[in-house]
């Protein structure tokens, strides 16, 4: 299904009230520039509260990461206004943003994922170290602590407990950190992420060191240097994870490959970063899809989803 976008006004929604606001603004800048390079009529909209104005826009391109933009709230508002928008619908967004619900769905649909338990803030995990403590509804590794020794448990619980009253405790998988973009039914080349400083993980500072110049950052290798069998296995579980959440448009799936070359899915991002250092545009580029073309495909896939689910 193709759509004529030339006579449509597109509002790029960016910013938002959450912890990823600065990243979202950078993503939005990139999308605005890309869509204008295609000759499309585009307006940038900095969303700071739920009563934002779209003016006369007919399509919303959503690049608000995490809180409000990626969790179903914005999607519900746009549906009430009758405005088609990019990305997943309310149900898919609500499910994918919730790491606990996502883990349970993976378990139900036999998608390989690390062992986990759920505790109330203030309770103690029963899982032995090493493990990872995660706030269930944050993105970009906000509210994540790796606990390698029992002496670190209390501090990690206190830190992550600032973000949520319910915590995800996930078994630590030692291995290679990978991410896989999905656009429609196309699985993009795998990216391997290697933090430049040994012993660090790919946290917010290392992901966005243009916002944190003191951070060491990370190297991205695309395509990831994997043998054909491992490449196929990782891409297969990434697509299985995407489909397990009944997603239809696009996502980025984070995977760990352990020392026995077994892939474990960590989580899924339904509004992945679109900044100059973001992973989805990098993987698309490796597949021969330019940044503007990626933006076009996201709009077209989203409008097709909107048409399928229109009452």
C-alpha positions as CSV (number, residue, x, y, z in Angstrom):
1,X,0.0,0.0,0.0
2,X,1.4,3.4,-1.0
3,X,0.4,6.8,0.2
4,X,0.8,10.2,-1.4
5,X,2.3,12.3,1.3
6,X,3.0,15.4,-0.8
7,X,-0.2,17.2,0.1
8,X,-0.3,16.1,3.8
9,X,1.0,18.3,6.6
10,X,3.1,16.2,9.0
11,X,3.7,17.3,12.6
12,X,6.8,15.8,14.2
13,X,6.1,15.4,17.9
14,X,9.2,15.6,20.0
15,X,10.4,16.4,23.5
16,X,7.8,15.2,26.0
17,X,7.9,15.4,29.8
18,X,10.0,12.4,30.5
19,X,13.7,11.6,31.3
20,X,14.5,11.2,27.6
21,X,13.3,14.7,26.6
22,X,16.7,15.9,25.3
23,X,17.3,12.8,23.3
24,X,13.8,13.1,21.8
25,X,14.4,16.7,20.7
26,X,17.6,15.5,18.9
27,X,15.6,12.7,17.2
28,X,12.9,15.2,16.2
29,X,15.4,17.6,14.6
30,X,16.7,14.7,12.5
31,X,13.3,13.6,11.4
32,X,12.1,17.1,10.5
33,X,15.2,17.6,8.3
34,X,14.8,14.2,6.7
35,X,11.1,14.7,5.8
36,X,11.8,18.2,4.5
37,X,14.6,16.8,2.3
38,X,11.8,14.6,0.7
39,X,9.9,17.8,-0.1
40,X,7.2,17.2,2.5
41,X,5.3,19.8,4.5
42,X,6.5,19.4,8.1
43,X,6.0,21.3,11.3
44,X,8.1,20.6,14.5
45,X,6.0,20.4,17.7
46,X,7.7,20.4,21.1
47,X,5.2,18.5,23.3
48,X,5.4,19.6,26.9
49,X,1.9,18.7,28.2
50,X,-1.1,16.7,27.1
51,X,-3.0,19.7,25.6
52,X,-0.5,20.3,22.9
53,X,-1.6,21.8,19.6
54,X,-1.1,20.1,16.2
55,X,-2.3,23.1,14.2
56,X,-3.7,21.9,10.9
57,X,-1.4,18.8,10.7
58,X,-3.0,15.6,9.3
59,X,-0.3,13.1,10.4
60,X,1.7,12.9,13.6
61,X,5.3,11.5,13.4
62,X,6.0,10.5,17.0
63,X,9.6,10.6,18.3
64,X,8.8,11.1,22.0
65,X,10.8,8.3,23.7
66,X,9.7,6.7,26.9
67,X,7.2,8.4,29.2
68,X,4.1,9.8,27.5
69,X,5.2,9.2,23.9
70,X,6.0,5.5,24.0
71,X,3.6,4.2,26.7
72,X,0.2,4.6,25.0
73,X,-0.7,8.0,26.5
74,X,0.1,10.0,23.4
75,X,-1.4,7.4,21.2
76,X,-4.7,7.5,23.1
77,X,-4.9,11.3,22.8
78,X,-4.2,11.2,19.0
79,X,-6.8,8.5,18.5
80,X,-9.4,10.6,20.3
81,X,-8.5,13.5,18.0
82,X,-8.7,11.2,14.9
83,X,-5.1,11.9,13.9
84,X,-3.1,9.1,12.3
85,X,0.3,8.7,13.9
86,X,3.5,6.7,13.5
87,X,4.4,3.6,15.4
88,X,2.3,1.1,17.3
89,X,-1.2,1.6,18.7
90,X,-2.2,2.0,22.3
91,X,-2.1,-1.7,23.3
92,X,1.2,-2.5,21.7
93,X,2.8,0.7,23.2
94,X,1.5,-0.1,26.7
95,X,2.8,-3.6,26.5
96,X,6.2,-2.9,25.0
97,X,7.0,-0.1,27.4
98,X,6.4,-2.3,30.4
99,X,9.4,-4.5,30.9
100,X,7.6,-6.8,33.3
101,X,4.6,-7.4,31.0
102,X,7.0,-7.8,28.1
103,X,9.0,-10.5,30.0
104,X,5.8,-12.4,30.8
105,X,4.7,-12.3,27.2
106,X,8.1,-13.6,26.1
107,X,7.8,-16.4,28.6
108,X,4.2,-17.2,27.3
109,X,5.3,-17.3,23.7
110,X,8.6,-19.1,24.2
111,X,10.9,-16.3,23.2
112,X,14.2,-16.9,24.9
113,X,14.9,-14.3,27.6
114,X,16.9,-14.1,30.9
115,X,15.3,-15.5,34.1
116,X,13.6,-12.8,36.1
117,X,11.5,-12.0,39.2
118,X,9.3,-9.1,40.2
119,X,9.6,-7.5,43.6
120,X,8.0,-4.5,45.4
121,X,10.3,-1.6,46.1
122,X,11.8,-2.2,49.6
123,X,11.7,-6.0,49.2
124,X,14.8,-8.2,48.7
125,X,15.4,-10.2,45.6
126,X,15.7,-14.0,46.0
127,X,17.8,-14.3,42.8
128,X,21.6,-14.7,43.4
129,X,24.0,-12.2,42.0
130,X,24.9,-11.2,39.4
131,X,21.7,-9.7,38.3
132,X,20.2,-6.5,36.9
133,X,17.7,-4.2,38.7
134,X,15.3,-2.4,36.3
135,X,12.5,0.1,36.6
136,X,9.9,-1.4,34.4
137,X,8.7,1.7,32.5
138,X,11.8,3.7,31.8
139,X,13.8,3.7,28.5
140,X,17.4,4.4,27.3
141,X,18.7,2.4,30.3
142,X,17.4,5.0,32.7
143,X,16.6,3.3,36.1
144,X,19.0,0.3,35.5
145,X,21.7,-1.0,37.8
146,X,23.9,-4.0,37.3
147,X,24.6,-5.8,40.6
148,X,27.6,-8.0,40.5
149,X,28.1,-8.5,44.3
150,X,25.7,-8.8,47.2
151,X,27.3,-5.7,48.8
152,X,25.8,-3.6,45.9
153,X,22.2,-4.8,46.3
154,X,21.0,-2.1,48.8
155,X,22.3,0.8,46.8
156,X,20.9,-0.6,43.5
157,X,17.5,-1.1,45.0
158,X,17.4,2.4,46.5
159,X,18.6,4.0,43.2
160,X,16.1,2.1,41.0
161,X,13.3,2.4,43.6
162,X,13.3,6.2,42.8
163,X,11.7,5.4,39.5
164,X,9.1,2.8,40.4
165,X,7.4,1.0,43.3
166,X,7.7,-2.3,41.4
167,X,11.1,-3.6,40.2
168,X,12.2,-6.1,37.7
169,X,15.1,-8.3,38.8
170,X,16.7,-10.0,35.7
171,X,19.5,-12.6,35.6
172,X,22.7,-11.1,34.3
173,X,23.8,-12.7,31.0
174,X,27.5,-12.4,30.3
175,X,28.0,-12.0,26.6
176,X,27.8,-9.8,23.5
177,X,25.4,-6.9,23.4
178,X,23.4,-6.8,20.2
179,X,20.4,-4.9,18.8
180,X,18.2,-5.6,15.8
181,X,15.9,-3.2,14.0
182,X,12.6,-4.4,12.6
183,X,10.8,-2.3,9.9
184,X,7.6,-3.9,8.8
185,X,8.6,-7.5,8.1
186,X,12.2,-6.6,7.3
187,X,14.9,-7.6,9.8
188,X,17.8,-5.1,9.5
189,X,21.5,-6.0,10.0
190,X,22.5,-6.7,13.5
191,X,24.6,-4.1,15.4
192,X,27.0,-5.1,18.1
193,X,27.6,-2.6,20.9
194,X,30.9,-2.4,22.6
195,X,31.4,0.2,25.4
196,X,34.8,1.8,25.0
197,X,35.5,1.5,28.7
198,X,35.9,-2.1,29.9
199,X,33.4,-3.2,32.5
200,X,30.8,-0.6,31.6
201,X,27.4,-1.3,30.1
202,X,25.5,0.6,27.4
203,X,23.8,3.1,29.8
204,X,22.2,6.5,29.1
205,X,25.6,8.3,29.2
206,X,27.3,5.9,26.8
207,X,24.3,5.9,24.5
208,X,24.2,9.6,24.2
209,X,27.6,10.9,24.8
210,X,26.8,14.0,22.7
211,X,24.7,14.9,25.8
212,X,27.4,13.6,28.2
213,X,30.9,14.5,26.8
214,X,32.6,13.0,29.8
215,X,31.2,9.5,29.0
216,X,33.4,7.0,27.2
217,X,30.7,6.1,24.7
218,X,30.6,2.9,22.7
219,X,31.6,1.5,19.4
220,X,28.9,0.2,17.1
221,X,29.8,-2.6,14.7
222,X,27.3,-3.1,11.8
223,X,26.9,-5.7,10.6
224,X,27.9,-7.5,13.8
225,X,30.8,-9.9,13.3
226,X,28.9,-13.1,13.7
227,X,29.0,-16.4,11.8
228,X,26.0,-17.1,9.6
229,X,24.4,-19.5,12.1
230,X,24.5,-17.0,14.9
231,X,23.3,-14.2,12.7
232,X,20.3,-16.2,11.7
233,X,19.5,-17.2,15.2
234,X,19.7,-13.6,16.6
235,X,17.6,-12.2,13.8
236,X,15.0,-15.0,14.2
237,X,14.6,-14.4,17.9
238,X,14.4,-10.6,17.4
239,X,11.6,-11.1,14.9
240,X,9.9,-13.6,17.2
241,X,10.0,-11.0,20.0
242,X,8.6,-8.3,17.8
243,X,5.7,-10.6,16.8
244,X,5.2,-11.9,20.3
245,X,4.1,-8.4,21.3
246,X,1.9,-8.2,18.2
247,X,3.8,-5.3,16.8
248,X,3.2,-4.2,13.2
249,X,5.2,-1.1,12.3
250,X,8.8,-0.9,13.6
251,X,10.9,-1.6,16.6
252,X,14.4,-2.2,17.9
253,X,15.0,-5.4,19.8
254,X,17.9,-5.6,22.3
255,X,19.5,-9.1,22.5
256,X,22.4,-10.6,24.5
257,X,24.4,-13.4,23.0
258,X,25.9,-15.6,25.7
259,X,29.3,-17.4,25.6
260,X,27.6,-20.4,24.1
261,X,26.1,-18.4,21.3
262,X,22.6,-18.5,22.7
263,X,20.5,-15.4,22.2
264,X,18.4,-13.9,25.0
265,X,16.0,-11.0,24.3
266,X,16.1,-8.2,26.8
267,X,13.4,-5.8,25.7
268,X,11.8,-4.0,22.7
269,X,11.8,-0.2,21.9
270,X,8.8,0.9,19.9
271,X,10.0,4.5,19.5
272,X,13.7,3.9,19.1
273,X,16.2,6.8,18.9
274,X,16.5,8.7,15.6
275,X,19.5,10.9,16.7
276,X,22.8,11.1,14.7
277,X,24.2,8.3,16.9
278,X,21.1,6.2,17.1
279,X,21.1,2.5,16.2
280,X,18.0,2.1,14.1
281,X,19.1,4.6,11.4
282,X,22.6,3.0,11.4
283,X,21.2,-0.5,10.8
284,X,18.9,0.8,8.1
285,X,21.9,2.5,6.4
286,X,23.8,-0.8,6.4
287,X,20.8,-2.3,4.6
288,X,20.9,0.4,2.0
289,X,18.0,2.4,3.5
290,X,18.7,6.1,3.8
291,X,17.6,8.1,6.8
292,X,14.9,10.0,4.8
293,X,13.7,6.7,3.3
294,X,13.5,5.1,6.7
295,X,11.3,8.0,7.9
296,X,9.1,7.6,4.8
297,X,8.7,3.8,5.4
298,X,7.8,4.4,9.0
299,X,5.0,6.8,7.9
300,X,3.7,4.5,5.2
301,X,3.7,1.4,7.5
302,X,2.0,3.4,10.2
303,X,-0.7,4.7,7.9
304,X,-1.3,1.1,6.7
305,X,-1.7,-0.1,10.3
306,X,-4.1,2.8,11.0
307,X,-6.2,1.8,7.9
308,X,-6.3,-1.8,9.0
309,X,-7.6,-0.9,12.5
310,X,-9.9,1.9,11.6
311,X,-13.4,1.2,13.1
